[in-house]
Amino acid sequence: MERKIRWGILSTAQIGRKAVVPALKDSAMAEVVAVASRSLEEASTFAESFYIPRAYGSYKALLADQEIDAVYIPLPNHLHKLWTIRVAEAGKHILCEKPLALDVVECQEMIAAARANGVQLMEAFMYRYHPRILAAHQMVLDGVIGDLKTIETAFTYRMEDTTNIRFQPEMGGGALMDVGCYCVNISRLMAGREPITVQARLYRASTGVDNQLVGLLNFGDGLLAHFDCAMNQESRQRCLLAGTYGYLEIPNSFNIGVEDAPLIEQLGAGNRNVYTFAGANIYTLMAEDFMRSIAGGSPTFPIEDALGNMRSIQALFESTRQNGQPVVL
């Protein structure tokens, strides 16, 4: 790469503050040059904290900055489509937080806008760049555990503040959109194909969003994936991949920090191995994969994957409206 990719950050959201901006600052491929907020004061404070040279009091002002190559969007879910399209029309590449959109149509429109303007678009599923996830995926492909038969995943946490955006239906809140999307994503990744039917049941919070949801994805040929996601339980993150000869277990599967991470392999009775993977900043790995695609390479996970994920999520919601009946994709 001849020069660094110059980044603008669209909002001062916590995920940017805690994870993505530090990850970009740690990359030799990136330079964070601007941040925008609806409040110039907040943008200026954020910029000072991270030694970012320019702060803007509106998102439009950041998009007008000709010295920005790529924009990170950590806005609430219902704003992803609007600002992804506007960023694309400004000729800048987009790393957008998950879930990419509220539904399939929005997702299609966002992808079309990126293509029409010749820019790259990526959905920010950072977990899949961890070497442990890549290794588990390769072990499944290599048949280490035999034929993959069952995928079990969970992503839960407890939140009681119903004023939070995650509890607002009109903002794309709810457990499935916030964390269940990870379970759907890793299930599709490990299966290597799209589900043919899905089913789901849920319980709603007082605000109307899904506070707890259990889903089943049928991939055909004897492969099922089931998951649970919730905002009303103690924190759990897990993924178990069960095959005809054994299983792989990935503790703390999604929001892993930079500490060393285990991958557990069980092959038959008593044949147990624990592989330890050195700590890695998955946000930096994700951003660098995206920047390589900007420079002309191919991303590890093409944007069409986001469309596949949203098709499954939309079908899961449809199943809940049909009392858990299977929905064909």
C-alpha positions as CSV (number, residue, x, y, z in Angstrom):
1,M,0.0,0.0,0.0
2,E,1.5,3.3,-1.1
3,R,0.0,5.4,1.6
4,K,-2.2,5.1,4.7
5,I,-5.9,5.0,4.4
6,R,-7.4,8.2,5.9
7,W,-10.4,7.5,8.2
8,G,-13.3,9.6,9.3
9,I,-15.4,8.5,12.3
10,L,-19.2,9.2,12.0
11,S,-20.2,9.8,15.6
12,T,-18.6,9.5,19.0
13,A,-20.3,6.2,19.9
14,Q,-18.8,3.9,22.6
15,I,-17.9,1.1,20.3
16,G,-15.7,3.6,18.3
17,R,-14.2,5.0,21.4
18,K,-13.5,1.7,23.1
19,A,-12.5,-0.5,20.2
20,V,-12.4,0.7,16.6
21,V,-10.6,4.0,16.9
22,P,-7.8,2.5,19.1
23,A,-7.6,-0.4,16.6
24,L,-7.2,2.0,13.7
25,K,-4.6,4.0,15.6
26,D,-2.7,0.7,16.2
27,S,-2.6,-0.1,12.5
28,A,0.3,1.0,10.3
29,M,-2.1,1.0,7.4
30,A,-4.5,3.6,8.9
31,E,-4.6,7.3,9.8
32,V,-7.7,8.6,11.7
33,V,-8.0,12.2,10.5
34,A,-11.5,13.3,11.5
35,V,-14.5,12.7,13.7
36,A,-18.0,14.1,13.5
37,S,-20.8,14.4,16.0
38,R,-24.1,16.3,16.1
39,S,-22.3,18.3,18.8
40,L,-19.1,20.1,17.9
41,E,-18.1,20.1,21.5
42,E,-18.4,16.3,21.8
43,A,-16.5,15.8,18.5
44,S,-13.7,18.1,19.7
45,T,-13.4,16.3,23.1
46,F,-13.3,13.0,21.3
47,A,-10.7,14.3,18.8
48,E,-8.5,15.6,21.6
49,S,-8.7,12.2,23.4
50,F,-7.3,10.4,20.4
51,Y,-5.2,13.1,18.8
52,I,-7.4,13.3,15.8
53,P,-6.6,16.5,13.9
54,R,-10.2,17.5,12.8
55,A,-13.5,17.6,14.5
56,Y,-16.9,18.4,12.8
57,G,-20.2,19.4,14.3
58,S,-22.2,17.6,11.6
59,Y,-22.0,14.3,9.7
60,K,-22.4,16.2,6.4
61,A,-19.3,18.3,7.1
62,L,-17.2,15.2,7.6
63,L,-18.4,13.8,4.3
64,A,-17.4,17.0,2.5
65,D,-13.8,16.5,3.7
66,Q,-11.8,15.6,0.6
67,E,-9.0,14.2,2.6
68,I,-11.0,11.2,3.9
69,D,-10.8,7.8,2.1
70,A,-13.0,5.7,4.4
71,V,-15.7,6.2,7.0
72,Y,-16.6,4.1,10.0
73,I,-20.3,4.1,10.9
74,P,-21.2,3.1,14.5
75,L,-24.6,4.8,14.4
76,P,-27.8,3.2,15.7
77,N,-29.2,0.5,13.4
78,H,-32.0,2.5,11.9
79,L,-29.5,5.1,10.6
80,H,-27.1,2.7,8.8
81,K,-28.9,2.8,5.4
82,L,-29.2,6.6,5.3
83,W,-25.6,7.3,6.1
84,T,-24.1,4.4,4.2
85,I,-25.7,5.7,1.1
86,R,-24.6,9.3,1.8
87,V,-21.1,8.2,2.4
88,A,-21.0,6.1,-0.8
89,E,-22.3,9.1,-2.7
90,A,-19.5,11.1,-1.3
91,G,-17.1,8.6,-2.8
92,K,-15.8,7.2,0.4
93,H,-15.5,3.6,1.5
94,I,-17.7,2.3,4.4
95,L,-17.1,0.1,7.4
96,C,-20.6,-0.1,8.9
97,E,-21.4,-1.7,12.2
98,K,-23.5,-4.8,12.4
99,P,-26.3,-5.5,11.6
100,L,-25.7,-3.8,8.3
101,A,-29.4,-2.9,7.8
102,L,-32.9,-3.3,9.3
103,D,-34.1,-5.7,6.5
104,V,-33.2,-7.3,3.2
105,V,-34.4,-4.4,1.0
106,E,-32.3,-1.9,3.0
107,C,-29.3,-4.2,2.7
108,Q,-29.7,-4.5,-1.1
109,E,-30.0,-0.7,-1.5
110,M,-26.8,-0.1,0.5
111,I,-24.9,-2.7,-1.5
112,A,-26.2,-1.1,-4.7
113,A,-25.2,2.3,-3.6
114,A,-21.6,1.2,-2.8
115,R,-21.3,-0.5,-6.2
116,A,-22.8,2.4,-8.1
117,N,-20.2,4.7,-6.6
118,G,-17.3,2.4,-6.8
119,V,-16.6,2.1,-3.1
120,Q,-16.0,-0.8,-0.7
121,L,-18.6,-1.7,1.9
122,M,-18.1,-4.0,4.8
123,E,-20.2,-5.2,7.7
124,A,-18.2,-5.0,11.0
125,F,-18.3,-8.6,12.3
126,M,-14.9,-8.5,13.9
127,Y,-15.0,-11.9,15.7
128,R,-14.5,-13.8,12.4
129,Y,-11.0,-12.4,12.0
130,H,-9.6,-14.0,15.2
131,P,-7.1,-16.8,14.3
132,R,-9.0,-19.2,16.6
133,I,-12.2,-18.8,14.5
134,L,-10.3,-19.2,11.3
135,A,-8.6,-22.3,12.6
136,A,-11.9,-23.8,13.8
137,H,-13.4,-23.1,10.4
138,Q,-10.5,-24.8,8.6
139,M,-10.7,-27.8,11.0
140,V,-14.4,-28.2,10.0
141,L,-13.5,-28.0,6.3
142,D,-10.7,-30.5,6.8
143,G,-13.1,-33.0,8.4
144,V,-11.2,-33.2,11.7
145,I,-14.5,-33.8,13.6
146,G,-16.1,-35.7,10.8
147,D,-19.3,-34.4,9.1
148,L,-20.6,-31.3,10.9
149,K,-24.0,-32.2,12.3
150,T,-24.9,-29.6,15.0
151,I,-23.9,-26.0,15.6
152,E,-24.8,-24.6,19.1
153,T,-24.3,-20.9,19.8
154,A,-25.3,-18.4,22.4
155,F,-24.8,-14.7,23.0
156,T,-26.6,-13.2,26.0
157,Y,-26.2,-10.3,28.4
158,R,-28.3,-8.5,31.0
159,M,-29.5,-4.9,30.4
160,E,-32.2,-3.2,32.5
161,D,-32.2,0.3,31.2
162,T,-35.2,0.3,28.8
163,T,-34.3,3.8,27.6
164,N,-31.3,2.3,25.8
165,I,-31.5,2.3,22.0
166,R,-31.4,-1.5,22.2
167,F,-34.9,-1.5,23.6
168,Q,-36.4,0.8,20.9
169,P,-38.2,-1.1,18.1
170,E,-38.1,1.9,15.7
171,M,-34.3,2.0,16.1
172,G,-33.7,-1.6,15.2
173,G,-33.3,-2.8,18.8
174,G,-33.7,-6.2,20.3
175,A,-31.6,-9.3,21.1
176,L,-31.6,-10.8,17.6
177,M,-30.4,-7.6,15.9
178,D,-27.9,-6.8,18.6
179,V,-26.2,-10.1,19.4
180,G,-28.2,-12.9,17.8
181,C,-26.9,-11.7,14.5
182,Y,-23.5,-13.1,15.6
183,C,-25.0,-16.5,16.2
184,V,-26.6,-16.5,12.8
185,N,-23.3,-15.3,11.2
186,I,-21.0,-17.9,12.7
187,S,-23.6,-20.7,12.0
188,R,-23.6,-19.7,8.3
189,L,-19.8,-19.4,8.3
190,M,-19.3,-22.9,9.7
191,A,-22.0,-24.5,7.7
192,G,-20.5,-23.1,4.5
193,R,-24.0,-22.5,3.0
194,E,-27.3,-20.7,3.6
195,P,-30.1,-22.3,5.7
196,I,-33.1,-23.7,3.8
197,T,-35.6,-23.1,6.6
198,V,-35.5,-21.2,9.9
199,Q,-37.7,-21.2,13.0
200,A,-37.8,-18.9,16.1
201,R,-39.7,-18.1,19.2
202,L,-39.3,-15.1,21.5
203,Y,-40.3,-13.2,24.6
204,R,-40.7,-9.4,24.3
205,A,-39.6,-6.6,26.6
206,S,-42.1,-4.0,27.8
207,T,-41.0,-1.8,24.9
208,G,-41.9,-4.4,22.3
209,V,-38.4,-5.6,21.2
210,D,-37.3,-9.2,21.5
211,N,-35.7,-9.5,24.9
212,Q,-35.1,-13.2,24.5
213,L,-35.1,-15.3,21.3
214,V,-34.3,-18.9,20.4
215,G,-33.7,-19.9,16.8
216,L,-33.2,-23.0,14.7
217,L,-31.5,-23.0,11.3
218,N,-31.9,-26.0,9.0
219,F,-29.0,-26.2,6.5
220,G,-30.2,-29.5,5.0
221,D,-28.2,-32.7,4.6
222,G,-28.4,-33.4,8.3
223,L,-27.0,-30.1,9.6
224,L,-28.9,-28.1,12.2
225,A,-27.9,-25.0,14.1
226,H,-29.7,-23.7,17.2
227,F,-29.0,-20.6,19.1
228,D,-30.3,-18.4,21.9
229,C,-29.7,-14.7,22.4
230,A,-31.0,-12.4,25.1
231,M,-30.7,-9.1,26.9
232,N,-32.2,-10.4,30.1
233,Q,-29.6,-13.0,31.2
234,E,-26.2,-13.2,32.6
235,S,-23.5,-12.9,30.0
236,R,-22.8,-16.0,27.9
237,Q,-20.9,-16.5,24.7
238,R,-20.3,-19.9,23.2
239,C,-20.1,-21.9,20.1
240,L,-20.0,-25.7,19.8
241,L,-19.4,-27.5,16.5
242,A,-20.5,-31.2,16.8
243,G,-19.5,-33.7,14.2
244,T,-19.7,-37.5,13.6
245,Y,-16.3,-38.0,15.3
246,G,-16.0,-35.3,17.8
247,Y,-16.6,-31.6,18.6
248,L,-14.9,-28.2,18.8
249,E,-15.8,-25.8,21.5
250,I,-15.1,-22.0,21.3
251,P,-15.5,-20.3,24.7
252,N,-16.2,-16.6,24.7
253,S,-16.7,-16.9,21.0
254,F,-17.5,-13.4,19.8
255,N,-16.3,-10.5,22.0
256,I,-12.9,-11.8,22.7
257,G,-10.3,-9.3,23.9
258,V,-6.6,-9.4,23.2
259,E,-5.9,-12.1,25.7
260,D,-4.8,-15.6,24.7
261,A,-7.9,-17.7,23.5
262,P,-8.5,-21.4,23.8
263,L,-10.0,-23.8,21.2
264,I,-11.1,-27.1,22.7
265,E,-11.1,-30.3,20.5
266,Q,-12.8,-33.5,21.7
267,L,-12.3,-36.5,19.5
268,G,-13.9,-39.6,20.9
269,A,-13.6,-40.7,24.6
270,G,-10.6,-39.3,26.4
271,N,-9.0,-37.7,23.3
272,R,-9.2,-34.0,24.3
273,N,-6.9,-31.2,23.1
274,V,-6.8,-27.6,24.1
275,Y,-5.2,-25.3,21.6
276,T,-4.2,-21.8,22.7
277,F,-4.1,-18.9,20.3
278,A,-2.1,-15.8,21.0
279,G,-4.0,-12.7,21.7
280,A,-5.0,-10.6,18.7
281,N,-6.9,-7.3,18.2
282,I,-9.7,-8.5,16.1
283,Y,-10.8,-5.0,15.3
284,T,-7.4,-4.2,13.8
285,L,-7.4,-7.4,11.8
286,M,-10.9,-6.6,10.4
287,A,-9.9,-3.0,9.5
288,E,-6.7,-4.1,7.8
289,D,-8.6,-6.7,5.7
290,F,-11.0,-3.9,4.7
291,M,-8.1,-1.6,3.9
292,R,-6.5,-4.2,1.7
293,S,-9.8,-4.5,-0.3
294,I,-9.7,-0.7,-0.7
295,A,-6.2,-1.0,-2.1
296,G,-7.4,-3.4,-4.7
297,G,-7.5,-6.8,-3.0
298,S,-10.5,-9.0,-2.2
299,P,-12.0,-9.0,1.3
300,T,-12.0,-12.2,3.2
301,F,-15.8,-11.9,3.5
302,P,-17.6,-10.2,0.6
303,I,-20.5,-7.9,1.2
304,E,-22.9,-10.5,-0.1
305,D,-22.4,-12.3,3.2
306,A,-24.2,-9.4,4.9
307,L,-27.2,-9.9,2.6
308,G,-27.3,-13.6,3.4
309,N,-27.2,-12.9,7.1
310,M,-30.0,-10.4,6.8
311,R,-32.2,-12.9,4.9
312,S,-31.9,-15.3,7.8
313,I,-32.6,-12.7,10.4
314,Q,-35.7,-11.4,8.5
315,A,-36.9,-15.0,8.1
316,L,-36.4,-15.7,11.9
317,F,-38.6,-12.6,12.7
318,E,-41.2,-13.9,10.3
319,S,-41.2,-17.3,12.0
320,T,-41.9,-15.6,15.4
321,R,-45.0,-13.9,13.8
322,Q,-46.1,-17.4,12.7
323,N,-45.8,-19.0,16.2
324,G,-42.5,-20.6,15.4
325,Q,-43.4,-22.3,12.1
326,P,-40.6,-23.0,9.6
327,V,-40.0,-20.2,7.1
328,V,-38.4,-21.2,3.8
329,L,-35.6,-19.0,2.5
